[in-house]
Amino acid sequence: MHTKHGSLLINFSRNITVIGILSIFTLLILSGCGKEEDEKMKMATAEEDKTIVLSTNGVGPINATTSFNMHQMTLAFSDYNVVEELNYHTGTPYPIIRISDGIKTMMTIIPDGSQKNIFSIIIEDNFIVNSLGHHLGTSYSEVYTYGQNEECQAGADDMSGKVICYAPKAPNILYVFNGSSAGEPGVVPAADVLQGWGLESIIWRPKL
């Protein structure tokens, strides 16, 4: 037979047990919610990370095996405006694919002679991250040692007056530099002049 005092202890013990169980359930639920929120945050971060990286291997999802194909480019860059346009060289039309973020052109894709493969991609905006560390606007002097212009040549046609140089240790990436005043067509300016020129665009080509 339980005493009144004993009954109180038993009831107290039962209440503690119930409270303990409820607390455990509450912690489990909160823990589950916390994990769910963490997963949602990870997914949101992954979705927001739309960084396009330029490397010797390619530009974002584009690599040496990627075809010059409007449908394929539209799928690869579904978050951006992808437009095929006609360009002209010595009066002869050829297609290009321009990828833009709003009105800002990010890159232009040029086909080879067969118009089936990619010949080159011109990077025109810093939204595309250069794995070599140089961004558009970087001065020539920040990229090359003074007087090191033996790997440069004068631009022609649309790039007349500019200078095109191999990126350091990247034989399939070219840097296009421009100055406050255009250089003489067909001539690479002297080293003193080039020091102040800035990186205007970057050209990627599939590795041979």
C-alpha positions as CSV (number, residue, x, y, z in Angstrom):
1,M,0.0,0.0,0.0
2,H,1.4,3.4,-1.1
3,T,1.6,6.2,1.3
4,K,0.5,9.7,0.2
5,H,4.1,10.7,0.0
6,G,4.9,7.7,-2.1
7,S,2.0,8.4,-4.5
8,L,3.3,12.0,-4.9
9,L,6.8,10.6,-5.8
10,I,5.3,8.1,-8.3
11,N,3.2,10.8,-9.9
12,F,6.1,13.2,-10.0
13,S,8.3,10.5,-11.5
14,R,5.6,9.8,-14.1
15,N,5.3,13.5,-15.0
16,I,9.1,13.7,-15.3
17,T,9.1,10.7,-17.6
18,V,6.3,12.2,-19.8
19,I,8.1,15.6,-19.9
20,G,11.4,13.8,-20.7
21,I,9.7,11.9,-23.6
22,L,8.0,15.0,-24.9
23,S,11.3,16.9,-24.7
24,I,13.1,14.2,-26.7
25,F,10.4,14.3,-29.3
26,T,10.6,18.1,-29.5
27,L,14.4,17.9,-29.8
28,L,14.1,15.3,-32.6
29,I,11.5,17.4,-34.4
30,L,13.7,20.5,-34.1
31,S,16.8,18.6,-35.1
32,G,14.9,17.3,-38.2
33,C,13.7,20.8,-39.0
34,G,17.3,22.0,-38.6
35,K,18.6,19.4,-41.0
36,E,15.9,20.1,-43.5
37,E,16.7,23.9,-43.3
38,D,20.4,23.1,-43.8
39,E,19.6,21.0,-46.9
40,K,17.4,23.8,-48.2
41,M,20.1,26.3,-47.7
42,K,22.7,24.1,-49.4
43,M,20.3,23.6,-52.4
44,A,19.6,27.3,-52.5
45,T,23.4,28.1,-52.4
46,A,24.0,25.6,-55.2
47,E,21.2,27.1,-57.3
48,E,22.5,30.7,-56.7
49,D,26.1,29.7,-57.6
50,K,26.0,30.3,-61.4
51,T,29.7,31.1,-61.7
52,I,31.1,30.4,-65.2
53,V,34.9,29.6,-65.1
54,L,37.4,30.0,-67.9
55,S,40.3,27.6,-67.9
56,T,42.5,25.9,-70.5
57,N,40.0,23.1,-70.6
58,G,37.0,25.3,-71.5
59,V,34.5,27.9,-70.6
60,G,31.9,26.7,-68.1
61,P,30.2,23.7,-69.6
62,I,32.0,24.2,-73.0
63,N,35.1,22.2,-73.8
64,A,37.0,20.9,-76.8
65,T,34.3,18.3,-77.7
66,T,31.4,20.8,-77.6
67,S,29.7,21.4,-81.0
68,F,28.7,24.7,-82.4
69,N,25.1,24.2,-81.9
70,M,22.4,26.7,-81.0
71,H,20.2,24.2,-79.2
72,Q,23.1,22.8,-77.2
73,M,24.2,26.4,-76.2
74,T,20.6,27.3,-75.1
75,L,20.5,24.2,-72.8
76,A,24.0,24.9,-71.4
77,F,23.2,28.5,-70.6
78,S,19.5,28.4,-69.9
79,D,19.8,31.3,-67.4
80,Y,21.0,33.7,-70.0
81,N,20.0,35.2,-73.4
82,V,21.4,33.0,-76.2
83,V,21.1,34.4,-79.7
84,E,22.5,33.3,-83.0
85,E,23.5,36.2,-85.3
86,L,25.2,36.7,-88.6
87,N,28.7,38.2,-88.8
88,Y,30.7,39.1,-91.9
89,H,34.3,38.5,-92.9
90,T,35.4,40.1,-96.2
91,G,31.7,40.2,-97.2
92,T,31.1,36.5,-96.4
93,P,28.4,35.8,-93.7
94,Y,29.0,33.3,-91.0
95,P,27.0,32.6,-87.8
96,I,28.1,33.4,-84.3
97,I,26.3,32.7,-81.0
98,R,26.2,35.5,-78.5
99,I,25.4,34.8,-74.8
100,S,24.3,37.8,-72.7
101,D,23.0,38.7,-69.3
102,G,20.4,41.2,-70.1
103,I,21.9,43.7,-72.4
104,K,25.5,42.9,-71.4
105,T,27.3,40.5,-73.7
106,M,29.2,37.9,-71.7
107,M,30.8,35.9,-74.5
108,T,30.7,35.3,-78.2
109,I,31.2,31.9,-79.7
110,I,32.8,31.6,-83.1
111,P,32.5,28.4,-85.3
112,D,35.3,26.8,-87.4
113,G,35.1,26.7,-91.2
114,S,32.7,23.8,-91.2
115,Q,30.4,25.7,-88.7
116,K,30.0,22.4,-86.8
117,N,32.7,22.9,-84.2
118,I,33.8,25.8,-82.0
119,F,36.9,27.7,-83.2
120,S,37.0,30.2,-80.4
121,I,35.1,31.9,-77.6
122,I,35.6,35.6,-76.9
123,I,35.1,36.5,-73.2
124,E,33.7,40.0,-72.9
125,D,32.7,40.3,-69.2
126,N,34.2,39.7,-65.8
127,F,31.1,37.7,-64.8
128,I,33.1,34.9,-66.3
129,V,35.9,34.1,-63.8
130,N,39.4,33.6,-65.3
131,S,41.1,30.7,-63.5
132,L,44.5,32.3,-64.3
133,G,43.5,35.2,-62.1
134,H,43.6,38.1,-64.6
135,H,40.3,40.0,-65.1
136,L,39.2,42.3,-67.8
137,G,40.8,45.7,-67.1
138,T,44.0,44.2,-65.7
139,S,47.0,46.2,-67.1
140,Y,49.6,44.6,-69.4
141,S,52.3,45.3,-66.7
142,E,50.4,43.3,-64.2
143,V,50.4,40.2,-66.5
144,Y,53.9,40.3,-68.1
145,T,57.4,41.2,-67.1
146,Y,58.7,44.4,-68.6
147,G,59.7,43.9,-72.2
148,Q,58.1,40.5,-72.5
149,N,56.2,41.0,-75.7
150,E,57.8,38.3,-78.0
151,E,54.6,36.3,-77.6
152,C,52.4,39.1,-78.8
153,Q,51.2,40.1,-82.3
154,A,49.2,43.0,-83.7
155,G,45.5,42.5,-84.1
156,A,43.8,42.5,-87.5
157,D,40.3,43.1,-89.0
158,D,37.9,43.7,-86.0
159,M,40.9,43.8,-83.7
160,S,43.0,46.1,-85.7
161,G,45.0,48.6,-83.4
162,K,44.9,46.1,-80.5
163,V,47.5,43.6,-79.4
164,I,46.9,39.9,-78.9
165,C,49.2,37.9,-76.5
166,Y,49.4,34.4,-75.2
167,A,48.3,34.2,-71.6
168,P,51.1,33.0,-69.3
169,K,51.5,29.2,-69.4
170,A,48.2,28.8,-71.4
171,P,48.9,28.2,-75.1
172,N,45.2,28.1,-76.0
173,I,44.2,31.3,-74.1
174,L,44.9,34.7,-75.7
175,Y,44.7,38.1,-74.1
176,V,43.5,41.1,-76.2
177,F,44.9,44.4,-75.0
178,N,43.8,47.9,-75.9
179,G,45.2,51.4,-75.1
180,S,43.7,54.8,-74.7
181,S,44.8,55.5,-78.2
182,A,44.8,52.7,-80.8
183,G,48.2,51.4,-81.9
184,E,49.5,51.5,-85.5
185,P,47.8,48.8,-87.6
186,G,50.0,45.7,-88.0
187,V,52.6,46.9,-85.4
188,V,53.1,45.8,-81.8
189,P,53.8,49.0,-79.7
190,A,57.0,49.4,-77.8
191,A,57.1,47.9,-74.3
192,D,56.9,51.3,-72.6
193,V,53.6,51.9,-74.4
194,L,52.1,48.5,-73.7
195,Q,52.7,48.8,-69.9
196,G,49.6,51.0,-69.6
197,W,47.3,49.0,-71.9
198,G,44.4,47.1,-70.4
199,L,43.0,43.6,-70.9
200,E,39.9,44.2,-73.1
201,S,38.8,40.6,-73.8
202,I,40.0,37.0,-73.6
203,I,40.0,34.4,-76.3
204,W,39.7,30.7,-75.6
205,R,40.4,28.1,-78.2
206,P,40.1,24.3,-78.0
207,K,43.4,22.6,-77.4
208,L,44.9,21.2,-80.6
